Amino acid sequence: MDKSSPRYVYKLVGIKNRREFLKYMAGSAIASVAMGYLFPKASYSREVDLETLCSLYPDNSRCENYLPGFTALDNKGHPIAANEILTNATPGIPFPVKGLPDGSVDYLVINTGSEIAKYAIKPICTHLGCTVKWHPEKNHFICPCHGSQYDNLGRVVHGPARYSLPLITVVVKQNQVRLVNQKPATDPRPTINS
């Protein structure tokens, strides 16, 4: 049988006559249109708003003068400058700040070498959601509900909690500290054993 004949193609696909072939082609066309409608082509894109872009990628060139998020505030509601925090804070001791719309107190992490980390700790226990408190005498966050303990970076040191405290993103730019209510793409904390 000649490979260019329609009968060879029908036999190859498993179709017995021209009518079945036309049904097969019509079904394929309808399926293709439906797939194109349900899954638009990958090149279709939309403009990302500057807040989202600069929250995820603060070092992007479009974000050079843009300050994402919310201003970090002290316990009286006054904005705190980055140089103020660095002069008043001790490296390794979490520094409490406010500023997110929910009114929560979050903790900045001050690295050695007087540098504010690019993340802050949300003091919400990962066991049952209680608000943990910083205890400077024990150098731990301690959950008042079931006794879970976390170190100064929010990593679990004593259960029943199994996961570290959640993080939010911090952007330090133009001597301002900004809190972005979004977790970093990856957990920047070193593991406890390292």
BELVEN-V126627 format. One record per residue. PHI is phi in degrees with one decimal (999 if undefined). Layout:
phi->PHI
phi->PHI
This chain:
phi->999
phi->-72.2
phi->-70.5
phi->-92.5
phi->-78.4
phi->-61.8
phi->-63.7
phi->-65.4
phi->-64.5
phi->-60.0
phi->-65.6
phi->-63.9
phi->-83.9
phi->94.0
phi->-103.6
phi->-92.3
phi->-148.0
phi->-66.6
phi->-62.6
phi->-63.5
phi->-62.2
phi->-66.1
phi->-62.1
phi->-60.2
phi->-67.9
phi->-64.8
phi->-61.8
phi->-64.8
phi->-64.6
phi->-63.7
phi->-63.6
phi->-64.8
phi->-64.6
phi->-63.1
phi->-64.3
phi->-64.0
phi->-73.5
phi->-73.7
phi->-125.7
phi->-62.0
phi->-59.1
phi->-64.9
phi->-75.8
phi->-65.9
phi->-139.6
phi->-130.3
phi->-72.9
phi->-83.8
phi->-67.9
phi->-61.4
phi->-61.8
phi->-65.9
phi->-58.9
phi->-76.1
phi->-71.8
phi->-80.4
phi->-131.4
phi->-64.3
phi->-89.8
phi->-63.6
phi->-63.4
phi->-71.3
phi->-100.9
phi->-55.5
phi->-110.2
phi->-96.8
phi->-111.8
phi->-78.3
phi->77.0
phi->-123.5
phi->-67.5
phi->-72.2
phi->-120.2
phi->-80.2
phi->-68.3
phi->-96.0
phi->91.3
phi->-95.9
phi->-60.7
phi->-112.3
phi->-80.8
phi->-60.7
phi->-67.9
phi->-65.3
phi->-60.9
phi->-67.5
phi->-81.1
phi->-93.3
phi->-96.9
phi->-106.0
phi->-55.9
phi->90.4
phi->-107.5
phi->-59.5
phi->-108.5
phi->-73.5
phi->-141.9
phi->-118.8
phi->145.0
phi->-73.1
phi->-58.7
phi->-76.2
phi->77.0
phi->-72.1
phi->-95.5
phi->-114.7
phi->-120.8
phi->-73.8
phi->-105.4
phi->-102.7
phi->-79.0
phi->-65.3
phi->90.1
phi->51.0
phi->-139.2
phi->-84.0
phi->-66.4
phi->-84.3
phi->-147.5
phi->-129.3
phi->-98.6
phi->-90.7
phi->-82.3
phi->-113.1
phi->-60.4
phi->-82.2
phi->-81.6
phi->-132.9
phi->87.6
phi->-71.2
phi->-85.2
phi->-84.6
phi->-119.9
phi->-82.9
phi->-114.6
phi->-63.4
phi->-67.8
phi->-103.1
phi->57.4
phi->-142.8
phi->-85.3
phi->-126.8
phi->-82.1
phi->-73.7
phi->-80.5
phi->-131.0
phi->84.5
phi->-60.7
phi->-126.1
phi->-130.6
phi->-78.1
phi->-68.8
phi->-104.1
phi->86.0
phi->-88.1
phi->-66.7
phi->-118.1
phi->-152.0
phi->-77.0
phi->-82.8
phi->-63.3
phi->-111.3
phi->-119.5
phi->-66.6
phi->-62.9
phi->-68.9
phi->-118.9
phi->-126.3
phi->-85.1
phi->-121.8
phi->-118.8
phi->-112.6
phi->-154.2
phi->54.6
phi->62.6
phi->-111.8
phi->-111.1
phi->-118.7
phi->-103.7
phi->-113.4
phi->-75.9
phi->-152.6
phi->-74.4
phi->-61.7
phi->-59.2
phi->-130.6
phi->-74.0
phi->-80.7
phi->-75.3
phi->-70.7
phi->-69.4
phi->-64.7
phi->-78.2
phi->-85.2
